[in-house]
Amino acid sequence: MKTFHVGVDQAFRHSGYAILSWDAETKKTEFVDSGVFNSTLKMGSASDALTFLEHMSFIKTLVSKVKKLGETPTIAIEGVAIGAVGQATARGGIFAVYTLHATKNADLVVVSPKKLKSYWTDDGSAEKEDMAAIILPKYSLVESMAKKYEGKNAEDRKRMWDEVDAIGIAEVGLNAWRVLTHGIDSVKGELTPNQQRILWSEEVVKKKNKSAAPKLFGICNRLDDFYIKKRA
């Protein structure tokens, strides 16, 4: 039986999305679809609320599309970086739109930019090109993605990174669900030790004059923080 898993690299103007499928019998992950949602409004050109409504319509349409394919256990999104000057409110608002709608329909997996880069490259400060060099060949998308953005201007070509990130986010969400459903042993042999650590890790932290205490590092260790169960 196949399940379908969504990844979203959300932003105020442009949001990349991707759909992956997982076959429990063959233990194969396959690429299904990806693309970019583009807001019709520029930041500051109108009320941010109008852009939020556009994003709300988009995520509803996307979820409806995926659910027609089959069971959708996870929707994974990128953790919000609210430190950007002048963009905290907009980014926080977009994050809230996706978070609230996602948890009505699936388990929500929040993947920080650093964890995403580390999962794919073992380097939390890796460049987008480094991620693309791993993700696109894995899903046999090198030629099709190049053709899709051939002839585009420099600004439009940046949207390819949104799609690549979304594919990467979708896989992290899928494998986080597998770990919580079947345990960390279910992904051993398929994922690198670092990828397993990103998903599940209890590190012992020793503090001076205090007893050792576990530090819950992995996404699946932090329920309600990074892995949020679907609301009943």
TACORUR-V867906 format. One record per residue. N is the residue number from 0. SS is DSSP state (2 for helix, 1 for strand, 0 for the rest). PHI is phi in whole degrees, 0 to 359 (none if undefined). PSI is psi in radians with two decimals (* if undefined). Layout:
BEGIN
n=N ss=SS phi=PHI psi=PSI
n=N ss=SS phi=PHI psi=PSI
END
This chain:
BEGIN
n=0 ss=0 phi=none psi=2.31
n=1 ss=1 phi=267 psi=2.50
n=2 ss=1 phi=240 psi=2.77
n=3 ss=1 phi=238 psi=2.42
n=4 ss=1 phi=229 psi=2.32
n=5 ss=1 phi=254 psi=2.47
n=6 ss=1 phi=234 psi=2.39
n=7 ss=1 phi=227 psi=2.21
n=8 ss=1 phi=256 psi=1.51
n=9 ss=0 phi=276 psi=2.52
n=10 ss=0 phi=207 psi=2.93
n=11 ss=0 phi=297 psi=-0.80
n=12 ss=0 phi=269 psi=-0.70
n=13 ss=1 phi=225 psi=2.37
n=14 ss=1 phi=231 psi=2.06
n=15 ss=1 phi=281 psi=2.57
n=16 ss=1 phi=221 psi=2.70
n=17 ss=1 phi=210 psi=2.64
n=18 ss=1 phi=234 psi=2.22
n=19 ss=1 phi=242 psi=2.67
n=20 ss=1 phi=246 psi=2.62
n=21 ss=1 phi=232 psi=2.19
n=22 ss=1 phi=256 psi=1.95
n=23 ss=0 phi=294 psi=-0.48
n=24 ss=0 phi=283 psi=-0.80
n=25 ss=0 phi=269 psi=-0.20
n=26 ss=0 phi=57 psi=0.78
n=27 ss=1 phi=243 psi=2.40
n=28 ss=1 phi=257 psi=2.29
n=29 ss=1 phi=231 psi=2.59
n=30 ss=1 phi=284 psi=2.36
n=31 ss=1 phi=249 psi=-0.88
n=32 ss=1 phi=194 psi=2.73
n=33 ss=1 phi=203 psi=2.85
n=34 ss=1 phi=181 psi=-2.96
n=35 ss=1 phi=224 psi=2.28
n=36 ss=1 phi=270 psi=2.26
n=37 ss=1 phi=244 psi=2.12
n=38 ss=0 phi=293 psi=2.55
n=39 ss=0 phi=277 psi=-0.12
n=40 ss=0 phi=248 psi=2.51
n=41 ss=0 phi=267 psi=2.60
n=42 ss=0 phi=302 psi=2.20
n=43 ss=0 phi=90 psi=-0.16
n=44 ss=0 phi=278 psi=-0.35
n=45 ss=0 phi=202 psi=3.10
n=46 ss=0 phi=301 psi=2.35
n=47 ss=2 phi=303 psi=-0.49
n=48 ss=2 phi=301 psi=-0.59
n=49 ss=2 phi=293 psi=-0.69
n=50 ss=2 phi=293 psi=-0.69
n=51 ss=2 phi=301 psi=-0.69
n=52 ss=2 phi=295 psi=-0.67
n=53 ss=2 phi=298 psi=-0.77
n=54 ss=2 phi=295 psi=-0.65
n=55 ss=2 phi=296 psi=-0.73
n=56 ss=2 phi=296 psi=-0.71
n=57 ss=2 phi=296 psi=-0.86
n=58 ss=2 phi=294 psi=-0.60
n=59 ss=2 phi=296 psi=-0.77
n=60 ss=2 phi=295 psi=-0.73
n=61 ss=2 phi=297 psi=-0.82
n=62 ss=2 phi=297 psi=-0.73
n=63 ss=2 phi=299 psi=-0.72
n=64 ss=2 phi=298 psi=-0.78
n=65 ss=2 phi=290 psi=-0.70
n=66 ss=2 phi=296 psi=-0.45
n=67 ss=2 phi=290 psi=-0.42
n=68 ss=2 phi=284 psi=-0.60
n=69 ss=0 phi=157 psi=-2.91
n=70 ss=0 phi=300 psi=2.37
n=71 ss=0 phi=237 psi=1.58
n=72 ss=0 phi=287 psi=-0.56
n=73 ss=1 phi=226 psi=2.54
n=74 ss=1 phi=235 psi=2.06
n=75 ss=1 phi=252 psi=2.41
n=76 ss=1 phi=228 psi=2.81
n=77 ss=1 phi=279 psi=2.43
n=78 ss=0 phi=298 psi=2.53
n=79 ss=0 phi=277 psi=2.39
n=80 ss=0 phi=260 psi=1.68
n=81 ss=0 phi=272 psi=0.07
n=82 ss=0 phi=278 psi=-0.14
n=83 ss=0 phi=295 psi=2.27
n=84 ss=0 phi=298 psi=2.19
n=85 ss=0 phi=78 psi=0.04
n=86 ss=0 phi=238 psi=0.04
n=87 ss=2 phi=301 psi=-0.80
n=88 ss=2 phi=295 psi=-0.81
n=89 ss=2 phi=297 psi=-0.80
n=90 ss=2 phi=293 psi=-0.72
n=91 ss=2 phi=296 psi=-0.66
n=92 ss=2 phi=294 psi=-0.76
n=93 ss=2 phi=296 psi=-0.73
n=94 ss=2 phi=301 psi=-0.75
n=95 ss=2 phi=296 psi=-0.71
n=96 ss=2 phi=301 psi=-0.85
n=97 ss=2 phi=290 psi=-0.70
n=98 ss=2 phi=297 psi=-0.86
n=99 ss=2 phi=296 psi=-0.72
n=100 ss=2 phi=286 psi=-0.65
n=101 ss=2 phi=298 psi=-0.76
n=102 ss=2 phi=290 psi=-0.20
n=103 ss=2 phi=280 psi=-0.32
n=104 ss=2 phi=239 psi=-0.29
n=105 ss=0 phi=195 psi=3.03
n=106 ss=1 phi=291 psi=2.43
n=107 ss=1 phi=257 psi=2.24
n=108 ss=1 phi=245 psi=2.14
n=109 ss=1 phi=257 psi=2.09
n=110 ss=1 phi=247 psi=2.00
n=111 ss=0 phi=292 psi=2.64
n=112 ss=2 phi=305 psi=-0.67
n=113 ss=2 phi=292 psi=-0.75
n=114 ss=2 phi=294 psi=-0.65
n=115 ss=2 phi=298 psi=-0.85
n=116 ss=2 phi=297 psi=-0.73
n=117 ss=2 phi=294 psi=-0.68
n=118 ss=2 phi=302 psi=-0.74
n=119 ss=2 phi=270 psi=-0.52
n=120 ss=2 phi=236 psi=-0.08
n=121 ss=0 phi=68 psi=0.22
n=122 ss=0 phi=223 psi=1.96
n=123 ss=0 phi=292 psi=-0.16
n=124 ss=0 phi=246 psi=0.35
n=125 ss=0 phi=296 psi=2.74
n=126 ss=0 phi=274 psi=2.83
n=127 ss=2 phi=298 psi=-0.60
n=128 ss=2 phi=298 psi=-0.62
n=129 ss=2 phi=295 psi=-0.71
n=130 ss=2 phi=293 psi=-0.77
n=131 ss=2 phi=299 psi=-0.62
n=132 ss=2 phi=295 psi=-0.33
n=133 ss=2 phi=259 psi=-0.78
n=134 ss=2 phi=290 psi=-0.82
n=135 ss=2 phi=297 psi=-0.80
n=136 ss=2 phi=296 psi=-0.63
n=137 ss=2 phi=302 psi=-0.67
n=138 ss=0 phi=257 psi=0.31
n=139 ss=0 phi=54 psi=0.83
n=140 ss=0 phi=244 psi=0.12
n=141 ss=2 phi=301 psi=-0.91
n=142 ss=2 phi=289 psi=-0.79
n=143 ss=2 phi=294 psi=-0.65
n=144 ss=2 phi=289 psi=-0.66
n=145 ss=2 phi=297 psi=-0.73
n=146 ss=2 phi=293 psi=-0.65
n=147 ss=2 phi=299 psi=-0.63
n=148 ss=0 phi=253 psi=0.16
n=149 ss=0 phi=296 psi=2.31
n=150 ss=0 phi=82 psi=-0.05
n=151 ss=0 phi=284 psi=2.70
n=152 ss=0 phi=285 psi=2.98
n=153 ss=2 phi=302 psi=-0.69
n=154 ss=2 phi=293 psi=-0.77
n=155 ss=2 phi=292 psi=-0.54
n=156 ss=2 phi=293 psi=-0.39
n=157 ss=0 phi=295 psi=-0.39
n=158 ss=2 phi=293 psi=-0.36
n=159 ss=2 phi=298 psi=-0.64
n=160 ss=2 phi=295 psi=-0.58
n=161 ss=2 phi=297 psi=-0.73
n=162 ss=2 phi=293 psi=-0.78
n=163 ss=2 phi=299 psi=-0.80
n=164 ss=2 phi=300 psi=-0.72
n=165 ss=2 phi=296 psi=-0.68
n=166 ss=2 phi=297 psi=-0.79
n=167 ss=2 phi=298 psi=-0.72
n=168 ss=2 phi=295 psi=-0.73
n=169 ss=2 phi=301 psi=-0.72
n=170 ss=2 phi=292 psi=-0.69
n=171 ss=2 phi=300 psi=-0.77
n=172 ss=2 phi=298 psi=-0.76
n=173 ss=2 phi=301 psi=-0.85
n=174 ss=2 phi=286 psi=-0.47
n=175 ss=2 phi=296 psi=-0.72
n=176 ss=2 phi=297 psi=-0.73
n=177 ss=2 phi=299 psi=-0.73
n=178 ss=2 phi=295 psi=-0.77
n=179 ss=2 phi=289 psi=-0.52
n=180 ss=2 phi=279 psi=-0.72
n=181 ss=2 phi=238 psi=-0.04
n=182 ss=0 phi=94 psi=2.79
n=183 ss=2 phi=296 psi=-0.48
n=184 ss=2 phi=296 psi=-0.37
n=185 ss=2 phi=291 psi=-0.33
n=186 ss=0 phi=248 psi=-0.06
n=187 ss=1 phi=293 psi=2.44
n=188 ss=0 phi=93 psi=-0.38
n=189 ss=0 phi=257 psi=-0.66
n=190 ss=1 phi=252 psi=2.68
n=191 ss=0 phi=288 psi=2.81
n=192 ss=2 phi=305 psi=-0.65
n=193 ss=2 phi=292 psi=-0.71
n=194 ss=2 phi=297 psi=-0.69
n=195 ss=2 phi=297 psi=-0.68
n=196 ss=2 phi=295 psi=-0.66
n=197 ss=2 phi=299 psi=-0.64
n=198 ss=2 phi=277 psi=-0.69
n=199 ss=0 phi=212 psi=2.00
n=200 ss=0 phi=201 psi=2.22
n=201 ss=1 phi=244 psi=1.74
n=202 ss=1 phi=268 psi=2.39
n=203 ss=1 phi=274 psi=2.15
n=204 ss=1 phi=252 psi=2.13
n=205 ss=0 phi=258 psi=2.15
n=206 ss=0 phi=248 psi=2.56
n=207 ss=0 phi=302 psi=2.27
n=208 ss=0 phi=63 psi=0.30
n=209 ss=0 phi=227 psi=2.68
n=210 ss=0 phi=289 psi=2.69
n=211 ss=0 phi=295 psi=2.48
n=212 ss=1 phi=225 psi=2.51
n=213 ss=1 phi=288 psi=2.43
n=214 ss=1 phi=253 psi=2.05
n=215 ss=1 phi=279 psi=1.80
n=216 ss=0 phi=263 psi=-0.75
n=217 ss=0 phi=290 psi=2.74
n=218 ss=2 phi=304 psi=-0.76
n=219 ss=2 phi=283 psi=-0.25
n=220 ss=2 phi=281 psi=-0.33
n=221 ss=0 phi=250 psi=1.13
n=222 ss=1 phi=298 psi=2.46
n=223 ss=0 phi=76 psi=-0.16
n=224 ss=0 phi=257 psi=-0.99
n=225 ss=0 phi=243 psi=-0.38
n=226 ss=1 phi=236 psi=1.92
n=227 ss=1 phi=246 psi=2.06
n=228 ss=0 phi=295 psi=2.59
n=229 ss=0 phi=303 psi=2.38
n=230 ss=0 phi=288 psi=2.42
n=231 ss=0 phi=291 psi=*
END
